[in-house]
Amino acid sequence: MPTPGFKNEMLELDGIIRKDVIRFLHDSYPLTEILYKGFNNELAQSVKDAKKRIFAGALRYPDMANQREYIVYHQQKLVELAGRLADHATNNRLPMRTKRTDSKALLHSLYEALDDLLDFMNTFFADALPPDHWLSVDYYYLVAHEVNEGFDELQVNFRALSISKELVDITLAPLIKFINKPTDNDLTYRRKTFIKKLKFELIRLYELRRNTIVDKDVHHILFTLNFNSIAYLNYVGVAIRRRIEHLSTAAKKIDVLREILRDVSQTVQFPDVIFDTQNPQLKAYTMDWLRQEIQFWESVHELPTPSAPAADAPSAQQNPHLVYKGVRQQKPGRLKTKFNLSVKQISFLLRVFDETEVMEDVDMKELIRDLAAIFRSKQREFVSATSLYKKMSEVDTATAVSIYKLFLKLAKHVETVYGVRG
């Protein structure tokens, strides 16, 4: 039902769609070059006028709640108009254009006009339009058709480049998924904006650079678009480690890491564009990760040469278990150290350490923020600091029992390996 009191500022566009779709598609009225130009001129003027009327109309409502209702009302009207075009689609896709004067080209012009209007509203009234609202199915089909146009050629071009095949797979994955098998998370205005910008930027990159494209060019696009998928977050860490693993000294590794940190920090991102709001921001997360990596290699760089063991110290021959194997290498694709504990168990451990004064003069909130940035739990890749802190006060018997058994296991290990009894 229309919202009372709101005038539909797009009735003129509605009339164009009704009149011209019936005239040229249903009645097979011949579309000449002159008629095609006239149609597009009329359409462009109608879109321009609709923008002015919507903008002026929104200003008539100083109350933000009423203004928001006004904008959402017209957003839905736009989606309804797009749905009218979907009625003329074949297999949920707009028919292919064969030439400029093909009557089917009118559908593409109308879709592009409506999409332009929707982008206008999302740009100027972002506060009123929740970007994570779902797309209507009809409108999704039209967007998917647009994304699909020319995608096969784009995919062939990038797969023929001399760049990382894994990077290409990760980059094209959201486009392929959006076109073929989207989930509910893919069918939002935010995701639609991301998908269209990703395709546009990749096409522009290829047109500018062709066969001179390198991995860094693709990374730059993904960072400007805040492509924070789990796969790409993990890949960034792996790619950085590959860049430094062959370097012979900690000092050289630190220099390269600082150079990467500088490049990442200077990346300018598109405002309000992000792949997934549930995952960490790509730029901030990568900068934190790089700083931690730099701190680690700085500590390695400053380590003194090990001194000879004391005469009465047990030797490796006496007890081979005392030979420490060193820090385990992370598995490829991991950015964080995995604890084989749940978030509840980790929170309880911290609480017990605090209560038994294993830790003193500790700012628990600060400690938890640091921990959440560098480790993952048994079930979750990304652990919320807020969740960790909250669960410290939500102790249940099962968690307490599991930690008690963990301490017994640790005690047994110390007794068996080091020959120490309490």
Order of alpha helices (4+ residues) and beta strands (2+ residues): alpha-alpha-alpha-alpha-alpha-alpha-alpha-alpha-alpha-alpha-alpha-alpha-beta-alpha-alpha-beta-alpha-alpha
